[in-house]
Amino acid sequence: MLVLSRKIGDRIVIDGGIEVVVLAVEGGRVRLGIAAPRDCQIVRGELLDDSSRGAPPPNVVPPANLPLADRSTRPATVDCLA
């Protein structure tokens, strides 16, 4: 696991196609912006259980069915299942 310290506005690029930007830090919360290719699924870690790692939970909408604006504005934790 890579551990980084970042400030508001700092960004991290993963594998050349996924960008994570620190948008805000308030209290004990960090708000992240994530830009990723449409074929890269992004799911908050707590939505995945250990038994189905690698498969999206049934209530997750596949990324191909999400409008681009919704994917870019919803808060999430990066978990790219490529």
ChimeraX commands (.cxc) that place a marker at each C-alpha (Angstrom):
marker #1 position 0.00,0.00,0.00 radius 0.5
marker #1 position 1.30,3.42,-0.96 radius 0.5
marker #1 position 0.57,6.04,1.71 radius 0.5
marker #1 position 0.65,9.72,0.69 radius 0.5
marker #1 position 0.01,13.06,2.32 radius 0.5
marker #1 position -1.80,15.47,0.00 radius 0.5
marker #1 position -3.18,19.00,0.28 radius 0.5
marker #1 position -6.38,20.42,-1.18 radius 0.5
marker #1 position -5.96,20.67,-4.95 radius 0.5
marker #1 position -3.20,18.04,-5.11 radius 0.5
marker #1 position -3.77,15.15,-7.48 radius 0.5
marker #1 position -2.63,11.57,-7.88 radius 0.5
marker #1 position -2.53,9.81,-11.26 radius 0.5
marker #1 position -2.87,6.01,-11.30 radius 0.5
marker #1 position -1.82,3.96,-14.32 radius 0.5
marker #1 position -1.96,7.06,-16.54 radius 0.5
marker #1 position -5.75,6.98,-16.81 radius 0.5
marker #1 position -7.17,7.46,-13.32 radius 0.5
marker #1 position -6.87,10.80,-11.56 radius 0.5
marker #1 position -7.75,11.41,-7.90 radius 0.5
marker #1 position -7.93,15.03,-6.68 radius 0.5
marker #1 position -8.27,16.17,-3.05 radius 0.5
marker #1 position -11.23,18.58,-3.16 radius 0.5
marker #1 position -11.79,19.32,0.53 radius 0.5
marker #1 position -10.75,18.32,4.03 radius 0.5
marker #1 position -13.33,19.04,6.74 radius 0.5
marker #1 position -13.08,17.58,10.21 radius 0.5
marker #1 position -12.39,13.87,9.85 radius 0.5
marker #1 position -13.55,13.70,6.21 radius 0.5
marker #1 position -11.73,14.03,2.92 radius 0.5
marker #1 position -13.66,14.81,-0.26 radius 0.5
marker #1 position -12.12,13.28,-3.38 radius 0.5
marker #1 position -12.79,13.84,-7.07 radius 0.5
marker #1 position -12.12,10.87,-9.33 radius 0.5
marker #1 position -11.72,10.90,-13.11 radius 0.5
marker #1 position -11.40,7.49,-14.75 radius 0.5
marker #1 position -12.08,5.82,-18.09 radius 0.5
marker #1 position -15.70,4.74,-18.53 radius 0.5
marker #1 position -14.69,1.06,-18.48 radius 0.5
marker #1 position -13.07,1.39,-15.04 radius 0.5
marker #1 position -15.56,0.58,-12.30 radius 0.5
marker #1 position -15.36,2.75,-9.18 radius 0.5
marker #1 position -17.04,1.38,-6.05 radius 0.5
marker #1 position -16.77,2.52,-2.44 radius 0.5
marker #1 position -14.91,-0.16,-0.50 radius 0.5
marker #1 position -17.66,-0.67,2.07 radius 0.5
marker #1 position -20.03,-1.81,-0.71 radius 0.5
marker #1 position -17.86,-4.81,-1.47 radius 0.5
marker #1 position -17.76,-7.79,0.84 radius 0.5
marker #1 position -14.84,-10.22,0.97 radius 0.5
marker #1 position -16.81,-13.10,-0.56 radius 0.5
marker #1 position -17.62,-11.23,-3.77 radius 0.5
marker #1 position -14.44,-9.18,-4.23 radius 0.5
marker #1 position -14.06,-8.60,-7.93 radius 0.5
marker #1 position -17.80,-8.65,-8.62 radius 0.5
marker #1 position -19.92,-5.53,-8.11 radius 0.5
marker #1 position -22.68,-5.73,-5.51 radius 0.5
marker #1 position -26.16,-6.10,-7.04 radius 0.5
marker #1 position -27.19,-2.50,-6.30 radius 0.5
marker #1 position -24.23,-0.94,-8.16 radius 0.5
marker #1 position -25.04,0.47,-11.60 radius 0.5
marker #1 position -22.47,-0.60,-14.22 radius 0.5
marker #1 position -20.33,2.38,-15.29 radius 0.5
marker #1 position -21.48,2.14,-18.91 radius 0.5
marker #1 position -25.04,2.96,-17.75 radius 0.5
marker #1 position -24.08,6.08,-15.77 radius 0.5
marker #1 position -24.21,9.50,-17.41 radius 0.5
marker #1 position -20.78,11.14,-17.43 radius 0.5
marker #1 position -21.93,14.04,-15.23 radius 0.5
marker #1 position -23.13,11.65,-12.51 radius 0.5
marker #1 position -19.82,9.75,-12.44 radius 0.5
marker #1 position -17.75,12.89,-12.15 radius 0.5
marker #1 position -19.74,14.50,-9.34 radius 0.5
marker #1 position -20.58,11.65,-6.99 radius 0.5
marker #1 position -18.22,11.14,-4.04 radius 0.5
marker #1 position -16.60,7.72,-3.96 radius 0.5
marker #1 position -13.61,5.76,-2.82 radius 0.5
marker #1 position -11.37,4.50,-5.60 radius 0.5
marker #1 position -11.56,0.76,-6.09 radius 0.5
marker #1 position -10.86,0.08,-9.76 radius 0.5
marker #1 position -11.62,-3.50,-10.70 radius 0.5
marker #1 position -9.85,-3.72,-14.05 radius 0.5
marker link #1:1,2 radius 0.2
marker link #1:2,3 radius 0.2
marker link #1:3,4 radius 0.2
marker link #1:4,5 radius 0.2
marker link #1:5,6 radius 0.2
marker link #1:6,7 radius 0.2
marker link #1:7,8 radius 0.2
marker link #1:8,9 radius 0.2
marker link #1:9,10 radius 0.2
marker link #1:10,11 radius 0.2
marker link #1:11,12 radius 0.2
marker link #1:12,13 radius 0.2
marker link #1:13,14 radius 0.2
marker link #1:14,15 radius 0.2
marker link #1:15,16 radius 0.2
marker link #1:16,17 radius 0.2
marker link #1:17,18 radius 0.2
marker link #1:18,19 radius 0.2
marker link #1:19,20 radius 0.2
marker link #1:20,21 radius 0.2
marker link #1:21,22 radius 0.2
marker link #1:22,23 radius 0.2
marker link #1:23,24 radius 0.2
marker link #1:24,25 radius 0.2
marker link #1:25,26 radius 0.2
marker link #1:26,27 radius 0.2
marker link #1:27,28 radius 0.2
marker link #1:28,29 radius 0.2
marker link #1:29,30 radius 0.2
marker link #1:30,31 radius 0.2
marker link #1:31,32 radius 0.2
marker link #1:32,33 radius 0.2
marker link #1:33,34 radius 0.2
marker link #1:34,35 radius 0.2
marker link #1:35,36 radius 0.2
marker link #1:36,37 radius 0.2
marker link #1:37,38 radius 0.2
marker link #1:38,39 radius 0.2
marker link #1:39,40 radius 0.2
marker link #1:40,41 radius 0.2
marker link #1:41,42 radius 0.2
marker link #1:42,43 radius 0.2
marker link #1:43,44 radius 0.2
marker link #1:44,45 radius 0.2
marker link #1:45,46 radius 0.2
marker link #1:46,47 radius 0.2
marker link #1:47,48 radius 0.2
marker link #1:48,49 radius 0.2
marker link #1:49,50 radius 0.2
marker link #1:50,51 radius 0.2
marker link #1:51,52 radius 0.2
marker link #1:52,53 radius 0.2
marker link #1:53,54 radius 0.2
marker link #1:54,55 radius 0.2
marker link #1:55,56 radius 0.2
marker link #1:56,57 radius 0.2
marker link #1:57,58 radius 0.2
marker link #1:58,59 radius 0.2
marker link #1:59,60 radius 0.2
marker link #1:60,61 radius 0.2
marker link #1:61,62 radius 0.2
marker link #1:62,63 radius 0.2
marker link #1:63,64 radius 0.2
marker link #1:64,65 radius 0.2
marker link #1:65,66 radius 0.2
marker link #1:66,67 radius 0.2
marker link #1:67,68 radius 0.2
marker link #1:68,69 radius 0.2
marker link #1:69,70 radius 0.2
marker link #1:70,71 radius 0.2
marker link #1:71,72 radius 0.2
marker link #1:72,73 radius 0.2
marker link #1:73,74 radius 0.2
marker link #1:74,75 radius 0.2
marker link #1:75,76 radius 0.2
marker link #1:76,77 radius 0.2
marker link #1:77,78 radius 0.2
marker link #1:78,79 radius 0.2
marker link #1:79,80 radius 0.2
marker link #1:80,81 radius 0.2
marker link #1:81,82 radius 0.2
view
